[in-house]
Amino acid sequence: MSIVKHAPTLTSADAKKLAKDLYDLDGTFHELPSERDQNFLVNADGVRRVLKIANATEERSLLEAQNQVMAHVASLGLLPQVIESVRGETIENVSVNGKTHFVRLVSYVDGTPMGNVKKHSSELMFDLGRKLGELDGVLVGFDNFALHRDFHWDFANGLEIARKNLKLVKDKKLRAMVKSLIENFETFTAPLLPLLPKSIIYNAPNDYNILVGGGTDLYSRNQSVTGFIDLGDMLYSYTIGDLAIAIAYAILDKPNPLAVAAEIVKGYHSSFALTDDEIAALYGLVTLRLCMSAYIGAEQQKSQPDNEYLGISQGPIRNTLPKLMKIHPRFAEATFRAACGLTPFPSSSKVVSRFKRMRSRLLKFCRMTCAVSRWSFSIWGLIVRC
């Protein structure tokens, strides 16, 4: 992707000078992994912040929208907050190798990337769903024209991009699995897409953007979500997209991916109720996201072969897709509905109600029949005695 080629290339020394000039900030600097931007963890007098240098292709309007989102959901305490420069600006800029990059300084969200934590308890999965649901619930009340955009990570483009870019997956076995899951998506999920609610979504709750922490013992340590980072993928899309993405990465290399997914769904539904259509489409969107990650990651790695971050999910995806192929979308839907405390299928309650009405009528008919039979036997007895 051309966007990766426009990533900033500052050294730690460059970042240190930039922070001093723009924010009067001194301290130690450590570069953080990123797909297309550049981020530095700054530790100054024991206070940590993150210096963010945007991709040269990034539009200022998008960064302004992200800043507005952070302010809009500030009460949740789940996202970083913008820190103004010495000039009172929320967005500054710097020129690097003839390219202009926008610069921001944001607060540090304490926690460890979930991808670096081996233990993912059911409590953590429930908490992930619950807090993601809280975030999406608040975002439903937010809008910004800049986030209504065409973006390669948008689920709305996923199927079309999948058809065009399947050939980018060089591993024949992986390509065959991706092809099969895409066909399932076309059959079971694509017809539901026009029915799904839309809103501004975070669009990036992968296991390295989800931060965890808390707990003081081996059982509870790092088993609650402390926040979410990296808002660069935000856009207007299917509201259920955030849940699908979180599940897609949380189930990687798990022995029972459907059970893990159900726990996240349970937590999400507890704070932000899912519709029947969203539950029905969820599993297909989970598999589509992993398919998208497989071919988009392959393309990005081709343009930046030395960037290990771009290929971090490829092995786990290859290991997990065979398990997902054994799960029928309708069975996954029933499992998710059960996790939400709903009947296994949307029509179940109607069918049960119908059978109850039929049972009531049948019992009434039987009682009438028995009454008629008793009367008939009485008449026959009188005739015999006569």
Secondary structure as UniProt FT lines:
FT   HELIX           2..5
FT   HELIX           12..23
FT   STRAND          28..32
FT   STRAND          38..44
FT   TURN            45..46
FT   STRAND          47..53
FT   TURN            56..57
FT   HELIX           60..72
FT   HELIX           74..76
FT   STRAND          82..83
FT   TURN            86..87
FT   STRAND          92..96
FT   TURN            97..98
FT   STRAND          99..107
FT   STRAND          112..113
FT   HELIX           114..116
FT   HELIX           122..139
FT   TURN            140..141
FT   HELIX           145..147
FT   TURN            152..153
FT   HELIX           155..165
FT   HELIX           166..168
FT   HELIX           172..184
FT   HELIX           185..189
FT   HELIX           190..195
FT   STRAND          198..201
FT   TURN            207..209
FT   STRAND          210..213
FT   TURN            218..222
FT   STRAND          224..228
FT   TURN            232..233
FT   STRAND          235..238
FT   TURN            239..240
FT   HELIX           241..250
FT   TURN            251..253
FT   HELIX           257..271
FT   HELIX           276..303
FT   TURN            305..306
FT   HELIX           308..311
FT   TURN            312..313
FT   HELIX           314..325
FT   HELIX           329..339
FT   TURN            340..341
FT   TURN            346..347
FT   HELIX           348..385
//
